[in-house]
Amino acid sequence: MTAPFSLSFHVAVWAMSDVGLVRENNEDAFAFDESLRIYVVCDGMGGLDCGEEASSRAAAAILSSFRTSTQTEATVSARLQEAVEAANHDVFEAARRPPRQMGTTAVAAAIDEENLLIANVGDSRAYLIDSGQCRQITIDHSYINELISNGMLTEDTARFADLEAMQSIITRAVGIASEVEPDIFTVDLHPGAAVLLTTDGLTRHVEDQEIAAVFAATEPALVCAQLIELANDRGGHDNITCLLLVCVPN
């Protein structure tokens, strides 16, 4: 008989969502199940009730599908991809009754022994914070990122270009079409490392190394609140959601 896998750390989680200073309601959603080790952040589109419904539906569907698939022999990666596809089906079908434009981003993380698997659709992001540095794990499915990928902009020129109207345009989303293809990323976990899942309400205002600086200077339980406060201090133009995972030594 194979001995059960034993981690040298456990994962602590904190999450917070804020409406920001401009929007009337919060179209972001987060959800997690510590027993299943699955964590999700979504940013809804479609305006008011539609965006709010899309994000909450997607987050709930991802958790539900991942929970159901524990009874199968599928890998964690396959289960995570299946969960995002289930969320896409749920939101797509809901948008047809009655017909309306509705969709959401989704960034979902699942722990597989000492690895973290991350599925991403849209421009909500996952960051690895480790050794004083913050590195974006996911790749945005956004109009601006397409311009960078095609060589029409660089990351530096994109930061200063007059693209305010384009910031919210994403090129892939959950629920917009009958099928969706999430990107899957893998990150090695170890004691002291942290992963932040967040919506663009944070990332349009706060740079990567500012995230690292807040994490280094703040108790983990207060990091999400500090990041949200920083984004609001700089205008709070969108809803802001942060979900922080920290690998704590056993």
N, C-alpha and C positions, 0 to 999 in steps of 0.2 A: 504494500500500500504506500502511495506517495504521501509524504508529509505535507500538511497545508502550508501554503506560502505565507511567510511572516515578514511584514514590512518593518523597517527600522524607524518608521515615522508614522504618525497619523495625520490626517488632513482636517484642519479646522476651516470653517466657512463663515463668512459674514457677507451680508448683502443689504443694499439700500437703493431705493428709487425715489426720485424727486421730480416734480412737474416742471421745475425751472422757473424762469421769471417772465416768460412770454406766452407760452402755450396755456390754453384754458383747461386742458385735461391731460392725463398721463397715458400715452399710448405705448409706453414701455411695459415689459413684464419680465419677471424672473421667477424661477422655480428650481427647487433642488430636492433630492432625496438622499440623505446621508447614508442610509442603509444600503441603497443601490449604488451609491457613489456616482451620481449623475447630476449635472448642474447646467442650467440653461438661462440665457438672456435673449430677449427678443425686442425688436423695435418695430411697432406696427405702422402701416401706411394705409392711406385711404381717408384720413380725416376723421376726427371726433370718434363717434362710436365704432366705425368700421376699423380704424387702426387699433383701437383698444381691444376689440373683439378678436382681431386677427392675432395679435401678440399673445393674448391670454389663451386662446385656443391652441396655438402652436406650442406654447410652453407646456400646457397640460397634456397635449397629445404625445409630445416627445417623452415625457415621464411615463405615461400610460403604456406606450409601445415598449419602452425599455424594460419596464416592470414585467410585462407579459412575456417578453423574450427570454427572461431568466429560466424559463422552463425548456428552452431549446439548447442545442449544442453549438449554436452560432458563436463566432468570435465576438469580442466586445466591439471591434471595429465594424463588423457587419451589423450588429445590433444597433449601433449608433447611427449608421447610415439608414437603416430601416426605420428608425425612430423619426429622423428628419423627413423621410419620404412619407411616413404616416401623417406627420404634421402638415405636410404639403397637401395631401389628399383631403384632410379635414378642413383646412382653410379654403381650398379650392371649391369644395362642395358647398360649404357655407356661403360662399360668395355668389353661388348660382341661385340661392333661394332667400329673397328675390335677387335678381341680377344686380351686382354692384362691384365696384373696383375695390379689392381688398387684398392685402398682402403684408408680409412682415419679414424682417431679417431674422436670423437665428444663429446663435453661436452656442454650441453645446459641448460640454466636456465630460468624459467618463474615465474613471480610473481603472486601469488594467495592470494589477500588480504594481510595479514601480514606473509605469508609463502613464501618461495622460493623453488620451485620444481626444481630438477636438474636431468637430464638424462645423463648417461655416457656410452660410449663405447670406450674401449681402455685405453691409459695411460695418456691422457690429464686430468688435475685435476681441482677440485673446492676446494677452501680453505675458511673457515670462519675465519675472523680476528675480534676479539672482546676482549675488556678489556686487551689489551696488549699481547694477545696470538693469535697464528695462528694454526688452526687445519684442517687437510685434511678431507674433507667431502666424496669424492668419493673413490672408491677402484680400484686400477689399474688392468686392464686386461693384465697382463704382465707375461713373463716367470719367471722373478725374484720374482714377488709377488706370483706366484704359488709355487715356492720353499719355500717361507716363510710360506705360508698357509699349506703346507704339512709337515712343521717342519724340512725341510732339511737345512734351513738357518733361522737365526734370523735377525731382522732389523739391528742390530749392525754388525753382521758378513757379511751381504749382502753389507753393506757400504764399507767394506774393501776387499771383495772377488774379485778375478781376473775374473770378469764377463763382461768386457768391450764389448766383442762381442755380449753379450746377452742383453745389455741394451735396444736395440731398438726392441726386439722381443716382439710382443704383441699377446695375445691369443684370442682377440675378436676385430673386426673392422667393420666399415660401408662399405658395398659394396663388401666384399669378398665372401659372400654367398647370396643366394636368400632371406634369412630371418636373422634378427638380434634381439637380446634381450637386450635392454638397462637396466642398473640398474637405479632405481629411488630413489632419496633421498629427504627428506624434512628438511628445516632449518627454524626456527622461526626468523623473522626479527624484528628489533627495532632500534630506533635512535642510531647512533654511530657505529652500526655493519657494516661490509663490507664483500664482497665476491669477491675472485679473481678466474677467470677462466684462465688457462694457459697451455701451451704445455710443453713437457719435455725438450725443449731447455732451459727453466728456471730451472726446478726442478732438473736436473742433476747437476747443479752448485750451487744452492742456497737452504739452509736449511729453514725449516718452520719458526723458530724463527728469522731468518734473514729477512724473509718477514715481520714479525710483527714489527721488529725494523725499517725497511725502512718506513713502513706505519706510525709508530708513529712519525718519525722524518721528514716527508716530506709532503708537501702540496698534497692533493689527486690528483690534476691535473698532478703532476709530478711523482707520484709513479710508473707508468708503465715504464716511461723512466729511472728512477733510477734502477729499477729491471733489465731491459734489459742491462743497462750499467754494472751492477754488474756481470751478466752472461757473458758478452763479456770480461770483465776484467779477468775472470777465464777461458778463452779459446774460448767461443762462438762457440762450436762445432756443434751446430744445429741452425735452425731457432728458434726465440724466440717470442712468442706472449703472451700478457697480456691483460686481460679485467677486469677492476675493477668496482664494484658496491658499492656505499656508501649510507647508509641510513642517510639522512640529516634531522634533525628535522624541522617541518613546523613552 
